[in-house]
């Protein structure tokens, strides 16, 4: 692929682009831009927008840099993530010039690319979404706002579009494994869709207003320190004792998040406050343990 075409793809990945913008960006004439795009079957011109955008929200190619930027947050270990970013930046190679053919990517990658472009382009989309069996498949008209990943699962935060019966309502995240067809509906010029969020399947960090104090001992304390998990906005380091035990505050949306974490690390983590919410979480853990042992034959 010619270098100019690569640069056009990279710009369109971020936003819709007018001929004049691209011409000024690359110091060429608008005619040169038109000629370069003529050979790109997946780029079209919109008279409504006065700009170019990708056909069907899916480019034939995506630069390695854009691809990496999309998926780098799915590295569970924050230290490894920093190491990977450092090593790639140290290659001395322009990653924007390395193009990945999108037809070879997985369905999940294609969904993420499509919806990320819809966010960048302020494009209303029609989603087919299912919960459980096929009978629960529904159609929604949405304005995608943000894509996040939590524990290897991708989620889409969105607002229902005016074409949807739930118009204007913000929706808790849709899991990508429930998203099927993604169809562009219309490009808008009246608002910016992107809203940067940090969250999980229960909500965003900004929405989280519950906190509980936890004490980490032994293996759990070592793990949280070694893996750099106090860089996570949900975990706030408070203090460390001489024996290595750590006290931290966990911010959460739903008590099941705390129950899951404590159960995962029993007996190396426990709740260290006596609030009514903490007592409720402890009862939930005790109930789960009782159910487990009642079902185990000794």
Secondary structure as GFF3:
##gff-version 3
##sequence-region A 1 298
A	DSSP	alpha_helix	3	14	.	.	.	ID=ss1
A	DSSP	alpha_helix	19	26	.	.	.	ID=ss2
A	DSSP	alpha_helix	30	38	.	.	.	ID=ss3
A	DSSP	beta_strand	43	46	.	.	.	ID=ss4
A	DSSP	beta_strand	51	54	.	.	.	ID=ss5
A	DSSP	three_ten_helix	55	57	.	.	.	ID=ss6
A	DSSP	beta_strand	61	63	.	.	.	ID=ss7
A	DSSP	alpha_helix	64	71	.	.	.	ID=ss8
A	DSSP	three_ten_helix	72	74	.	.	.	ID=ss9
A	DSSP	alpha_helix	78	89	.	.	.	ID=ss10
A	DSSP	three_ten_helix	95	97	.	.	.	ID=ss11
A	DSSP	beta_strand	99	101	.	.	.	ID=ss12
A	DSSP	three_ten_helix	102	104	.	.	.	ID=ss13
A	DSSP	alpha_helix	107	121	.	.	.	ID=ss14
A	DSSP	beta_strand	123	129	.	.	.	ID=ss15
A	DSSP	three_ten_helix	134	136	.	.	.	ID=ss16
A	DSSP	beta_strand	138	150	.	.	.	ID=ss17
A	DSSP	beta_strand	153	160	.	.	.	ID=ss18
A	DSSP	beta_strand	170	175	.	.	.	ID=ss19
A	DSSP	three_ten_helix	176	178	.	.	.	ID=ss20
A	DSSP	beta_strand	179	187	.	.	.	ID=ss21
A	DSSP	beta_strand	199	200	.	.	.	ID=ss22
A	DSSP	beta_strand	203	204	.	.	.	ID=ss23
A	DSSP	beta_strand	210	216	.	.	.	ID=ss24
A	DSSP	alpha_helix	218	226	.	.	.	ID=ss25
A	DSSP	three_ten_helix	229	231	.	.	.	ID=ss26
A	DSSP	beta_strand	235	240	.	.	.	ID=ss27
A	DSSP	beta_strand	246	252	.	.	.	ID=ss28
A	DSSP	alpha_helix	255	265	.	.	.	ID=ss29
A	DSSP	beta_strand	269	271	.	.	.	ID=ss30
A	DSSP	alpha_helix	276	294	.	.	.	ID=ss31
###
